[in-house]
């Protein structure tokens, strides 16, 4: 499936996948307001065999088919103190 991926300048790591380039008609108005001005990153042929860095490809394809879009939220921030304590405890 051909899809276009847009980023926002409001939140690092948030991306909007849509099934038709420049067609935001399937996106709820409140989501568009929250997302801000979409900036095209890439248009690609998305297949189940393609791996995405921060999203499940099958879920993205399912949402594109059923909803017309997929919103990828940024990954949660890393708590470096917690990670350090885990590392320290493993290396005692």
ChimeraX attribute file (.defattr): number of C-alpha atoms within 10 A of each C-alpha:
attribute: neighborCount
match mode: 1-to-1
recipient: residues
	/A:1	12
	/A:2	14
	/A:3	19
	/A:4	20
	/A:5	22
	/A:6	21
	/A:7	22
	/A:8	18
	/A:9	12
	/A:10	12
	/A:11	13
	/A:12	11
	/A:13	14
	/A:14	16
	/A:15	21
	/A:16	21
	/A:17	23
	/A:18	28
	/A:19	23
	/A:20	18
	/A:21	15
	/A:22	12
	/A:23	12
	/A:24	15
	/A:25	11
	/A:26	13
	/A:27	16
	/A:28	10
	/A:29	11
	/A:30	8
	/A:31	10
	/A:32	13
	/A:33	9
	/A:34	11
	/A:35	19
	/A:36	13
	/A:37	13
	/A:38	17
	/A:39	14
	/A:40	16
	/A:41	13
	/A:42	12
	/A:43	16
	/A:44	11
	/A:45	9
	/A:46	18
	/A:47	13
	/A:48	13
	/A:49	8
	/A:50	11
	/A:51	12
	/A:52	12
	/A:53	7
	/A:54	11
	/A:55	15
	/A:56	13
	/A:57	17
	/A:58	16
	/A:59	12
	/A:60	22
	/A:61	23
	/A:62	13
	/A:63	17
	/A:64	21
	/A:65	14
	/A:66	10
	/A:67	13
	/A:68	20
	/A:69	26
	/A:70	22
	/A:71	20
	/A:72	17
	/A:73	14
	/A:74	13
	/A:75	11
	/A:76	7
	/A:77	6
	/A:78	8
	/A:79	8
	/A:80	9
	/A:81	9
	/A:82	10
	/A:83	11
	/A:84	11
	/A:85	11
	/A:86	11
	/A:87	11
	/A:88	10
	/A:89	9
	/A:90	8
	/A:91	7
	/A:92	5
